[in-house]
Amino acid sequence: MHLESQRLFSDDLTASVPESLVEEVRSLRLALRDSRERQRRGALESARRIFALTSEVTRLENLNSAYRRQLESMVVDEQMIELALRLVQQCERNRALRAACRDCSCPTREYNRLFRELMRLTQGVSSN
């Protein structure tokens, strides 16, 4: 098309075309060339922005994945902490139960001692 337009406005044809029309066509050509150049620069800038945004999305997705893994790890850690606290509570209850058993066994021992004493005395009375 460019060659065709050059042929159309070659020196031998421009003599028959009014000068104002030739100037208008030249200015339109320049405007078209400028417009194409702006479009090309705009397309390059858009491609750069798309690349930068794609990179940013990838970076944020990776960061999100890392945070998700860290959060899942915290949930597991929280469960372990909860189990450890329950274990400590159960150990304290166990100690309290053992102490209560020891307190219960003291009267039993005393009862057994008194029973043996009674049996000894009873045997001593029955043998007299």
C-alpha positions in Angstrom: 0.0 0.0 0.0 2.9 2.3 0.8 4.4 1.8 -2.6 1.1 2.4 -4.3 0.6 5.7 -2.4 4.1 6.7 -3.4 3.3 6.0 -7.1 0.0 7.8 -6.8 1.8 11.0 -5.7 4.9 10.8 -7.8 6.2 14.0 -9.4 4.5 13.3 -12.8 1.1 12.8 -11.1 1.3 15.5 -8.5 1.3 18.1 -11.3 -2.3 17.4 -12.1 -3.4 17.2 -8.3 -4.0 20.5 -6.4 -1.2 21.3 -4.0 -3.6 21.5 -1.0 -4.6 17.9 -1.6 -1.0 16.8 -1.8 -0.3 18.6 1.5 -3.3 17.1 3.1 -2.3 13.6 2.0 1.2 14.2 3.4 -0.1 15.4 6.7 -2.5 12.4 6.8 0.5 10.1 6.2 2.4 11.7 9.0 -0.5 11.5 11.3 -1.0 7.8 10.4 2.7 7.1 11.0 2.6 8.9 14.4 -0.6 7.1 15.3 1.0 3.7 14.4 4.1 4.6 16.5 1.9 5.6 19.5 0.0 2.3 19.1 3.2 0.3 19.0 4.6 2.1 22.1 1.2 1.6 23.8 1.2 -2.1 23.0 4.8 -2.4 24.3 3.9 -0.6 27.5 0.8 -2.7 28.0 2.9 -5.9 27.5 5.3 -4.6 30.1 2.5 -3.9 32.5 1.0 -7.3 31.9 4.3 -9.0 32.5 4.9 -7.0 35.7 1.4 -7.8 37.0 1.7 -11.4 36.2 5.0 -11.5 38.1 3.3 -9.8 41.0 0.4 -12.2 41.0 2.9 -15.1 41.0 4.8 -13.6 43.9 1.6 -13.0 45.9 0.4 -16.6 45.2 3.7 -18.0 46.5 3.5 -15.7 49.5 -0.1 -16.8 50.1 1.0 -20.5 49.9 3.8 -19.9 52.4 1.4 -18.2 54.8 -1.1 -21.0 54.4 1.6 -23.6 55.2 2.7 -21.5 58.2 -0.9 -21.2 59.4 -1.5 -25.0 59.0 1.7 -25.5 61.0 0.4 -23.2 63.7 -2.9 -25.2 63.9 -0.9 -28.4 64.4 1.2 -26.6 67.0 -1.9 -25.3 68.7 -3.3 -28.8 68.9 -0.1 -30.1 70.4 -0.2 -27.3 73.0 -3.8 -28.1 73.8 -2.9 -31.8 74.2 0.1 -30.9 76.4 -2.2 -28.7 78.6 -4.7 -31.5 78.9 -1.8 -33.9 79.9 -0.7 -31.5 82.6 -4.2 -31.2 83.9 -4.6 -34.9 84.0 -1.3 -35.3 85.8 -2.5 -32.8 88.4 -5.7 -34.7 88.8 -3.8 -38.0 89.1 -1.6 -36.5 91.9 -4.7 -35.3 93.7 -6.3 -38.8 93.4 -3.1 -40.5 94.7 -3.0 -38.1 97.6 -6.7 -38.9 98.3 -5.9 -42.6 98.1 -3.1 -42.2 100.6 -5.4 -40.3 102.9 -8.0 -43.1 102.5 -5.4 -45.8 103.1 -4.4 -44.2 106.4 -7.7 -44.9 108.1 -7.7 -48.4 106.6 -4.3 -49.0 108.1 -5.5 -47.6 111.4 -8.6 -49.8 111.2 -6.4 -52.9 110.5 -4.1 -52.0 113.4 -7.1 -51.6 115.7 -8.6 -54.8 114.5 -5.4 -56.7 115.2 -5.3 -55.1 118.6 -8.9 -56.1 119.3 -8.2 -59.6 118.1 -5.1 -59.9 120.3 -7.1 -58.6 123.3 -10.0 -60.9 122.5 -7.7 -63.8 122.3 -6.1 -62.8 125.5 -9.5 -62.6 127.3 -10.7 -65.9 125.9 -7.5 -67.6 126.9 -7.9 -66.4 130.5 
